[in-house]
């Protein structure tokens, strides 16, 4: 007798509930029925037929049917959620533009950067004042680059170079 081991962690296969419809498709197709019943019960005139109730029900039904369609093995509602997450993510683009005054001068005449030993000495003398002065020097420096990085836990780190 031949025995085959089937892996327990198959995540790419969706369960089919009715025919070729998955659970989420069945829920999307059943929701308009309950929403229509609720609109006929709770919207005035109560439990009677009006055209605005029919229009609301048809709009909800067509929306749910459109969201239940599969495109490239994914539901349209999944594609919409991917698109919304992609467009709502924070985006920030920083570009360090060259200083036109600096590039017109002779490259040999550029002053060397401040000494790190002098800055460290200032930090040792008076930590708060020297840190503020160091920050002001960094912010005033046209050539300084600002780098924003995030850690795995989501913390924001700001680095000056």
N, C-alpha and C positions, 0 to 999 in steps of 0.2 A: 504494500500500500504506500502511495506517494504522499508525503506530508509537505505542505508549503507554509512557511511562516509569513504572516501578513503583518506589516508594521502597523502599530497602533496610532502613530502620529501622522496620519494623512490629513492634511489641513486644506488641500487645494480642491477637494471634492465637496460640493454642497449637497445637502439632503434635498431630495425631491419629494414634495408632499402630494401634490395632485398632478399627475401627468409629468410634464416637464417644468412645472412651476415650483419655485423654491418657497420657503416659508415667508420671506420678505415680500415676494411677489403676491402671494395669496393675501397677506395682510394689506398690501397696497390696493388690491382689488376688492377687499371686503370693507375697508374703511368708508368708501362713499355710501354704502348702504346704511351704516349706522349714523353717519353725519346727516344724510338726507332724512332719516327717521327723526333725528333730534331736531332738525330745522322745522319739520312739519309739526312737531309737538310744541316746541318752545318759542317759535317766532309767531307774532300776531298776524292775522287772526289764527288762533290756536286750533290745531287739528283740522284745518280746512285748506283747500287747494287755492293757491295764488301763483301767478306767473313768476313773480320775483323769487319764490321758493324753488320753482323749477329751474330757473336760470342759475341760481346758486348751486343747486344740486348737479346740474350738467357741467358747470365749470369745475367743480370739485372732482367729479367723475372723470372728465377728460384729463385733468391734471394728474390724477392718481394712475390712470391707465398709461399716460405718457411716461411717468416716472417708473413704471413697472417693466418697461421694454428693456431688453438686453442689447447692448452694443459692445462688441469685442469681449464677450463673456463677463460683462459687468452691467449692473443696472444703471439706468440714467441717473437715479438719485445718488448712487455712489460717485458717478462722474461729477455731478454737481457739488457734492461735498468735497471732493478732491480739488475742484476748481476754486471753491470758496476758501478753503484752507490755504491754497497757494496764493491767492490774491490778497488775503487778509494778513499774511505774515509780515512782520516788520522788515522793511528794507531801508538801508541807509548806505549811500554810496559816497565815499570820501575820495577826493582827488587832490593831490598836492600839486598845485600849479607852480611853474617856475616864476621866480620874481624877475620882472623885466629889468629892473634897475641892476640887480646882481649880475645878470647875464650880459649887460652892456659893458661892464668893467673888464679889465684885464684879469684873466683867471689867476695870475700869480699874485695879484694885489688883494686877494680875499684874506681877511683876517682869520687866524686860527681860532678854533672854538675855545670856550672857557675851560680852564683846567679843572679837572674833577677833584684834584686834591684840595684846591681852594674852596670848592663848594662843600666838600666833606668836613673841612676845618670849620666852616661857618655853621654847619649842622651840629657839630660837637659843642660849639660855644653857647648858642642859644637855639634850642631845637624849634620852637614855634616860629620865632621871627625868621630864622634862616629857612625854614620850610616854606613860609609864605613868599620870601624873596626868591627862593629857588623856583617856586611855581610861577611867580610873575615873570622870571627870566625865561622859563619854558614857553609861557603863553606869548611873550613879546618876540620870541625868536621866530623869524619867518621860515627858517629851514627846518624847524622841529616838526616831526610827524606824529600824529595822534593815531593810536591803534586801539580799536575796541575789540575785545575778545570775550567769548562766553565760556564758562566752564561747563563740565558735564551736568552739574547741579543747577545750572541756569544763572549763576552769578555773573555780573558784568565786571570785567577788568579793563581799566584804562591805562594804557602805556604810552609814554612820551619817548621818542627817540630823537 
